[in-house]
Amino acid sequence: MHAERVFAGDEDSADLPPADTGPPWTNLGQALALCNDVMRRDGEPVGEPTELALYLAAEQAGYPKQALEEALPRIAELPFDSTRKMMTTLHREESGVVAYVKGAPEVLLNRCSDRLTAAGTQAIDPTGVSALAHQLADQGYRVLAVAERHFDARPSSLDDVEQGLTLLGLVALIDPPRPEARAAVEECRGAGITPVMITGDHPGTARAIAVRLGIADEGDKALTGRDLAELSDDALQQRAAGSRIYARVSPEQKIRIVKALQARGEYVAMTGDGINDAPALKRAGIGVAMGDKGTDVAREAADMVLLDDNFATIVGAVREGRRIFDNIRKFIKDTMSSNSGEIWTLFLAPFLGLPVPLLPIHILWINLVTDGLPGLAFTAEPAEPGIMRRPPRPPDESIFAHGMWQHVVWVGLFVGGLSIASQAWAISRGVEYWQTVVFTVLTLSQLFHSLAVRSERASLLSIGLFSNLPMLGAVLLTVGLQLAVIYSPVLNPIFKTQPLPLFDLAVCFAVSSLVLVAVEAEKALVRRGLIYAS
């Protein structure tokens, strides 16, 4: 954030001019520097973003805070709070004491009795100054009014210090949105996430920025803190359904907004950087604090700290979170379907009058190579096409939703059926290596299944074999290991396998590939909305 425009005296508009240009500029420059809590730490200014902008604007114009404090030492302070919406510091000067005040124009102007110009103090036109402040706010500026008051001696009570003030000018600040912010907001809205702006700024400022970012539309209006104070909790829940901008709200009202959204069944993520944001960050489902400009209190209250203070990073985290969750589902689907196929093979074969199809070492081998290597490769699976164009998943939704358990059941039965069919085919031919045939079909079927479930909806042809090289490498390596177990004389006695003729090996591959064909057919039905419609 930086001070963009400064208005004072009879001037129309200008940057803060150099020091010693006379009133009201000198008074305004001193006020910006002194009514300020920014400190230098290791040579760098540190403080709240708004105050930091004012501090730097004053320093660049020749009003350094350190030098001014030697001549005008601070003797008292009325810190900013959300009720008064002002901050006041008192400083000792040669003729007595001067108070510098900065705050919201709509509050501070009502406490000003005159204004300072190059010709001296003159009567103030609150309506004209307020209209200028509204005009700036509608352009997206954050506007502060700055005033002063002189005393012959230190006031015995600070209660009346912020009355009878002399207006020094208005300061318009702007924190330009990052170039990627609007695109991030659009991506959020496409993903079913509703961005809402909650700010203590002027309603005009909040609305202009919200429209610029795409959070709100041209016709949307801001719901102010005054409006919120008049709404019951039930009424606020109804208004929260369509409100995208909240302005001039207090910390307590931020919590009310969060509660209202949660009462509607919404899962709320809240961002903030100030001490006043801490209660709302704690109340929200996910509190996100700013790591760069945020306060320690906000960071302690939050669930997550955003190190670069960039909203687009949150959207990237949502995208990555959805990808990770999808890949966990794919791993579970692949593992349970494969193990289900093994169970059905072992369970059904004896009931069909067939010998036990697999030895324990075969089962251990299948679990090792088909669950281990491809399972690890699922972590590298890219995001699903359109992952940020689907609505959020309900927090209480089962991980087995959207047809997963049905998939596990039918694929397990299908793999078991293929394995038993290959066993029956080999035995009917009177070959001694029938157990190796079953072993190979079961192993290859699970590898084809791993390739098929890389996407829950998109076909393998559309996403491509090479879009996940670790998965392709894991499958090829596993095939190589399986062939070694079949054809290596050293491994044959260990795994009780026998070399397969080329024709039988080709049949094993062909039969196993039917799993890929079947799962692709299932995904085609899902894409058409014929099954597992959510």
C-alpha positions in Angstrom: 0.0 0.0 0.0 1.2 3.5 -0.7 0.0 7.1 -0.4 -1.2 7.9 -3.9 -2.7 11.4 -3.6 -2.7 14.2 -0.9 -5.3 17.0 -0.6 -4.8 20.0 1.6 -5.6 23.6 1.9 -6.6 25.3 -1.4 -4.7 22.8 -3.5 -6.7 20.7 -5.9 -4.5 17.6 -5.7 -0.8 16.8 -5.5 1.8 14.5 -4.1 3.1 15.6 -0.7 5.4 18.5 -1.5 8.9 19.0 0.0 9.3 20.3 3.5 9.2 24.0 4.4 6.4 24.7 1.8 4.3 26.4 4.5 0.9 25.6 5.9 -1.0 23.4 5.4 1.6 21.1 3.8 4.1 21.4 6.6 1.5 20.7 9.2 0.2 17.7 7.2 3.6 16.3 6.6 4.4 16.5 10.3 1.1 14.9 11.2 1.6 12.0 8.9 5.1 11.3 10.3 4.3 11.8 14.0 0.8 10.4 14.3 2.3 7.1 13.4 3.6 4.0 15.2 6.1 2.8 12.5 9.5 2.1 13.9 12.8 1.3 12.2 14.2 -2.1 13.0 17.7 -2.9 11.6 17.4 0.1 9.3 14.1 -1.0 7.8 10.7 0.6 8.7 8.3 -1.9 10.3 4.6 -1.4 11.0 1.0 -1.7 9.9 0.7 -1.3 6.1 -1.4 1.9 6.1 0.9 3.6 8.6 3.9 2.4 6.7 2.6 4.1 3.6 2.0 7.4 5.4 5.4 7.1 7.1 7.2 6.6 3.8 5.3 9.4 2.0 6.2 11.8 4.8 9.9 10.7 4.9 10.2 11.0 1.1 8.9 14.5 1.2 11.4 15.6 3.9 9.5 14.9 7.1 11.5 12.2 8.8 9.8 10.9 11.9 13.0 10.5 14.0 14.1 14.1 13.5 10.6 15.5 14.1 10.3 13.5 17.3 13.3 15.3 18.7 11.7 18.7 18.2 8.1 17.5 18.9 8.4 14.5 21.4 5.3 12.4 21.9 3.9 12.8 25.4 0.6 10.9 25.0 -1.5 8.8 22.6 -5.0 7.7 22.0 -4.6 4.6 19.9 -6.9 3.6 17.1 -9.9 1.5 17.9 -12.8 0.3 15.8 -15.4 2.4 17.7 -13.7 5.8 17.4 -12.1 5.0 14.0 -9.3 7.5 14.9 -5.8 7.7 16.3 -4.4 10.7 18.2 -0.9 11.5 19.4 0.1 14.5 21.5 3.4 16.2 21.1 5.2 18.9 23.1 6.1 22.1 21.1 7.6 25.5 22.0 4.2 27.1 22.5 2.5 24.2 24.3 1.1 20.9 23.0 -0.1 19.9 19.6 -2.4 16.9 18.9 -2.3 15.2 15.5 -5.3 13.1 14.6 -6.0 10.8 11.7 -9.0 8.7 11.0 -12.1 8.0 8.9 -13.3 11.1 7.1 -17.0 10.6 8.0 -16.0 10.6 11.7 -13.2 13.1 11.9 -15.0 15.8 9.8 -17.7 16.0 12.3 -15.1 17.0 14.9 -13.5 19.7 12.9 -14.4 23.4 13.4 -12.2 24.8 10.6 -9.5 23.9 8.1 -6.0 25.2 7.6 -5.1 26.8 4.2 -2.2 28.8 2.9 -4.0 31.9 4.0 -4.6 30.6 7.5 -7.6 28.9 9.1 -10.9 29.2 7.4 -14.4 27.9 7.9 -14.8 24.3 6.8 -17.4 23.0 4.4 -18.0 19.5 5.6 -20.3 18.6 2.8 -17.7 19.6 0.1 -14.9 17.7 1.8 -17.1 14.7 2.4 -18.1 14.7 -1.3 -14.4 14.7 -2.3 -13.7 11.8 0.1 -16.7 9.8 -1.3 -15.4 10.5 -4.8 -12.0 9.2 -4.0 -13.5 6.2 -2.3 -15.6 5.3 -5.3 -12.4 5.3 -7.3 -11.0 2.5 -5.1 -8.9 4.7 -2.8 -8.7 4.3 1.0 -9.2 7.8 2.3 -8.0 9.2 5.7 -8.6 12.7 7.1 -5.8 14.4 9.1 -6.3 17.1 11.6 -4.6 19.0 14.5 -5.4 20.9 17.6 -3.1 23.2 19.6 -3.1 23.6 23.4 -1.3 26.0 25.7 -0.5 23.1 28.0 -1.0 19.4 28.2 -4.8 18.7 28.6 -5.7 17.4 32.0 -8.2 15.0 30.3 -7.8 13.3 27.0 -11.6 12.9 26.5 -12.0 16.2 24.7 -8.8 16.2 22.7 -10.5 15.0 19.6 -13.0 17.9 19.4 -12.6 21.4 17.9 -10.0 20.1 15.4 -8.5 21.9 12.4 -8.6 19.9 9.2 -5.2 19.6 7.5 -6.2 17.5 4.5 -7.2 14.2 3.1 -4.8 11.4 2.1 -5.8 8.8 -0.5 -4.0 5.5 -0.4 -4.2 2.6 -2.7 -3.0 -1.0 -2.5 -3.1 -2.0 -6.2 -4.4 -5.6 -6.7 -1.8 -8.0 -7.9 -2.1 -8.8 -11.6 -3.1 -12.4 -10.9 -5.7 -11.5 -8.3 -8.7 -11.1 -10.7 -7.9 -14.4 -12.4 -7.6 -16.1 -9.0 -11.1 -14.7 -8.0 -12.6 -16.0 -11.3 -11.1 -19.4 -10.7 -12.5 -19.4 -7.2 -16.0 -18.6 -8.5 -15.7 -21.3 -11.2 -14.8 -23.8 -8.5 -17.9 -23.0 -6.5 -16.0 -20.9 -3.9 -17.7 -17.6 -3.2 -15.2 -14.8 -2.4 -16.5 -12.2 0.0 -14.8 -8.9 0.9 -15.0 -7.9 4.6 -13.2 -4.6 5.4 -13.2 -1.7 7.7 -12.8 0.6 4.7 -15.3 3.1 3.3 -18.2 1.3 1.4 -17.3 3.1 -1.8 -13.7 1.9 -1.6 -14.7 -1.6 -0.8 -17.2 -1.7 -3.6 -14.8 -0.3 -6.2 -12.1 -2.8 -5.3 -14.6 -5.7 -5.2 -15.9 -4.9 -8.7 -12.3 -4.4 -10.0 -11.4 -7.9 -8.7 -14.6 -9.6 -9.9 -15.8 -10.3 -6.4 -19.0 -8.3 -7.0 -20.9 -7.0 -9.9 -21.6 -3.4 -10.8 -25.0 -3.4 -9.3 -24.0 -4.9 -5.9 -24.0 -2.7 -2.8 -22.0 -2.9 0.3 -23.5 -4.0 3.6 -22.1 -1.7 6.2 -21.5 -2.1 9.9 -24.4 0.2 10.6 -26.6 -2.1 8.5 -25.4 -5.1 10.4 -26.1 -3.6 13.7 -29.8 -3.3 12.8 -30.1 -6.9 11.5 -31.0 -9.9 13.7 -29.0 -13.1 13.4 -31.8 -14.7 11.3 -32.0 -11.6 9.0 -28.2 -11.6 8.6 -28.3 -15.2 7.6 -30.7 -14.4 4.8 -28.7 -11.3 3.7 -25.4 -13.2 3.8 -26.7 -15.5 1.0 -26.3 -12.7 -1.5 -24.0 -10.2 0.1 -20.5 -10.0 -1.3 -19.2 -6.8 0.2 -19.1 -5.8 3.9 -17.6 -2.4 4.8 -16.9 -0.4 7.9 -17.4 -3.5 10.0 -16.0 -4.0 13.5 -14.2 -7.2 14.7 -17.4 -8.3 16.5 -19.3 -8.0 13.3 -16.8 -10.0 11.4 -17.5 -12.9 13.7 -21.2 -12.4 13.2 -20.7 -12.7 9.4 -18.7 -15.9 9.8 -21.3 -17.4 12.1 -24.1 -16.4 9.7 -22.4 -18.1 6.8 -21.7 -21.2 8.9 -25.3 -21.3 10.0 -26.3 -21.5 6.3 -24.1 -24.7 6.0 -21.2 -22.9 4.4 -17.6 -23.9 5.1 -15.8 -20.6 5.7 -12.2 -19.7 5.1 -11.2 -16.3 6.5 -8.1 -14.3 5.7 -6.8 -11.5 7.8 -3.6 -9.7 9.0 -4.5 -7.5 12.0 -5.1 -8.1 15.7 -8.8 -7.3 15.2 -9.0 -10.2 12.7 -7.9 -12.8 15.2 -11.3 -13.7 16.6 -12.8 -14.2 13.2 -9.8 -16.2 12.1 -10.3 -18.5 15.1 -14.0 -18.9 14.4 -13.7 -19.7 10.7 -13.4 -23.2 9.5 -10.0 -22.3 8.1 -8.2 -19.2 9.3 -5.5 -17.8 6.9 -3.2 -15.2 8.3 -0.7 -13.1 6.3 2.9 -14.1 7.0 4.5 -11.0 5.7 2.4 -8.1 6.8 0.3 -10.0 9.4 0.6 -9.5 13.1 1.8 -12.2 15.5 -1.7 -12.4 17.1 -3.3 -13.1 13.7 -0.7 -15.8 12.9 -1.3 -17.5 16.2 -5.0 -17.5 15.7 -4.9 -18.9 12.2 -4.8 -22.4 10.9 -2.5 -21.5 8.0 0.0 -18.7 7.4 0.3 -17.3 3.9 4.0 -16.5 3.5 3.7 -14.3 0.4 0.4 -12.6 1.3 -0.9 -13.5 -2.2 -4.6 -14.5 -2.6 -3.6 -16.4 -5.7 -1.5 -18.7 -3.5 -4.7 -19.7 -1.6 -6.4 -20.6 -4.9 -3.3 -22.7 -5.9 -3.5 -24.4 -2.5 -7.2 -25.3 -3.2 -6.2 -26.7 -6.5 -3.4 -28.7 -5.0 -5.6 -29.9 -2.2 -8.2 -31.2 -4.6 -5.5 -33.0 -6.6 -4.1 -34.7 -3.5 -7.6 -35.7 -2.4 -8.4 -37.1 -5.8 -5.2 -39.1 -5.9 -5.9 -40.5 -2.4 -9.2 -41.7 -3.8 -7.6 -43.2 -6.8 -5.0 -45.1 -4.7 -7.8 -46.4 -2.4 -9.9 -47.4 -5.4 -7.0 -49.1 -7.1 -5.8 -51.0 -4.0 -9.2 -52.1 -2.7 -10.3 -53.2 -6.2 -7.1 -55.2 -6.7 -7.3 -56.9 -3.3 -10.9 -57.6 -3.9 -10.0 -59.3 -7.1 -7.6 -61.6 -5.2 -10.1 -62.4 -2.6 -12.8 -63.3 -5.1 -10.3 -65.5 -7.1 -9.3 -67.4 -4.0 -12.8 -67.6 -2.6 -14.8 -68.7 -5.7 -12.4 -71.1 -7.4 -13.0 -74.0 -4.9 -16.8 -73.5 -5.2 -16.4 -74.0 -9.0 -14.5 -77.3 -8.6 -11.1 -75.8 -9.3 -7.9 -76.2 -7.3 -6.6 -73.4 -5.1 -5.3 -70.9 -7.8 -2.5 -69.1 -5.9 0.2 -69.9 -3.4 0.9 -67.5 -0.5 4.1 -66.3 -2.1 2.1 -65.3 -5.2 -0.3 -63.2 -3.1 2.6 -61.5 -1.3 4.3 -60.8 -4.7 1.2 -59.3 -6.2 0.6 -57.1 -3.2 4.2 -55.9 -3.3 4.5 -55.0 -6.9 1.0 -54.0 -7.9 0.2 -52.0 -4.7 3.6 -50.6 -4.0 5.1 -49.1 -7.1 1.9 -47.9 -8.8 0.6 -46.7 -5.5 3.6 -44.5 -5.1 3.2 -43.2 -8.6 -0.3 -42.0 -7.9 1.3 -39.1 -5.9 2.6 -37.7 -9.2 -0.7 -37.8 -11.0 -1.6 -34.4 -12.5 -4.8 -32.6 -11.5 -8.0 -33.9 -13.2 -9.2 -31.9 -16.2 -11.7 -29.2 -14.9 -10.7 -29.8 -11.3 -11.4 -26.1 -10.5 -14.7 -26.1 -12.3 -16.5 -28.4 -10.0 -18.3 -27.6 -6.7 -16.6 -28.1 -3.4 -17.0 -31.5 -1.7 -19.2 -31.5 1.4 -17.0 -31.8 4.5 -19.0 -34.8 5.8 -19.0 -36.6 2.5 -17.6 -40.2 2.6 -14.5 -40.9 0.7 -16.3 -43.8 -0.9 -18.9 -41.5 -2.5 -19.5 -41.0 -6.2 -19.5 -44.7 -7.1 -16.2 -45.8 -5.4 -17.6 -48.7 -3.4 -19.7 -49.9 -6.4 -16.5 -49.7 -8.5 -14.5 -51.7 -5.9 -17.2 -54.5 -5.9 -17.7 -54.9 -9.6 -14.0 -54.6 -10.6 -13.1 -57.1 -7.9 -15.7 -59.6 -9.3 -14.6 -58.9 -12.8 -10.9 -59.4 -12.1 -11.7 -62.6 -10.1 -13.9 -63.8 -13.0 -11.1 -63.2 -15.5 -8.5 -65.0 -13.3 -10.8 -68.0 -12.7 -11.7 -68.2 -16.4 -8.0 -68.2 -17.4 -7.4 -70.9 -14.8 -10.2 -73.1 -16.2 -8.9 -72.5 -19.7 -5.3 -73.6 -18.8 -6.5 -76.6 -16.9 -8.8 -77.7 -19.7 -5.7 -77.8 -22.0 -3.9 -80.1 -19.5 -0.9 -77.8 -19.1 1.3 -77.9 -16.0 1.8 -74.2 -15.8 -1.9 -73.3 -15.2 -1.0 -71.7 -11.9 1.5 -69.4 -13.6 -1.3 -68.4 -16.0 -3.6 -67.4 -13.1 -0.7 -65.6 -11.3 0.2 -63.6 -14.4 -3.4 -62.7 -15.3 -4.1 -61.4 -11.8 -0.9 -59.4 -11.8 -1.4 -57.8 -15.2 -5.1 -57.1 -14.5 -4.1 -55.0 -11.6 -1.6 -53.1 -13.6 -4.1 -52.3 -16.3 -6.5 -51.2 -13.6 -3.9 -48.8 -12.2 -3.6 -47.2 -15.6 -7.4 -47.0 -16.0 -8.1 -45.3 -12.7 -5.6 -42.5 -13.2 -8.6 -40.4 -13.9 -12.1 -40.8 -12.5 -13.8 -39.4 -15.6 -11.4 -38.7 -18.4 -10.2 -41.6 -20.7 -6.6 -42.7 -20.7 -6.3 -41.7 -24.3 -7.3 -38.1 -23.5 -4.9 -37.7 -20.6 -2.1 -39.7 -22.3 0.2 -42.4 -21.1 3.1 -39.9 -20.7 1.3 -37.4 -18.5 2.5 -39.4 -15.5 5.9 -40.8 -16.2 6.4 -42.3 -12.7 3.2 -44.4 -13.2 4.3 -45.5 -16.7 7.7 -46.4 -15.3 6.2 -48.3 -12.4 3.9 -50.3 -14.7 6.7 -51.2 -17.1 9.1 -52.1 -14.2 6.4 -54.3 -12.7 5.8 -56.0 -16.0 9.6 -56.6 -16.3 9.7 -58.0 -12.7 6.8 -60.3 -13.5 8.4 -61.6 -16.6 11.6 -62.2 -14.6 9.6 -64.3 -12.1 8.2 -66.3 -15.0 11.2 -66.8 -17.1 14.2 -66.7 -14.8 15.5 -70.2 -13.8 16.8 -68.7 -10.6 13.3 -67.4 -9.5 11.2 -70.2 -10.8 11.8 -72.5 -7.9 11.3 -69.7 -5.4 7.9 -68.5 -6.8 6.9 -72.0 -8.0 6.4 -70.7 -11.6 7.1 -72.1 -15.0 8.0 -70.4 -18.3 4.9 -69.6 -20.4 4.8 -70.2 -24.2 4.6 -66.9 -26.2 1.0 -67.7 -27.2 -0.1 -68.2 -23.5 1.7 -65.0 -22.5 -0.2 -63.1 -25.2 -3.5 -64.5 -24.0 -2.6 -63.4 -20.5 -2.0 -59.8 -21.7 -5.2 -59.8 -23.8 -7.4 -61.2 -21.0 -6.0 -58.7 -18.5 -6.4 -55.8 -20.8 -10.2 -56.3 -20.6 -10.1 -54.6 -17.2 -8.9 -51.4 -18.9 -11.6 -51.7 -21.5 -14.3 -52.3 -18.9 -13.2 -49.3 -16.7 -13.0 -47.0 -19.7 -16.6 -48.0 -20.5 -17.6 -47.2 -17.0 -16.0 -43.7 -17.2 -17.8 -43.1 -20.5 -21.1 -43.8 -18.7 -20.0 -41.4 -15.9 -19.2 -38.6 -18.4 -22.7 -39.0 -19.9 -24.2 -38.8 -16.4 -25.8 -42.3 -16.7 -24.2 -43.7 -13.5 -22.8 -42.3 -10.2 -24.3 -38.8 -10.9 -23.5 -36.5 -8.1 
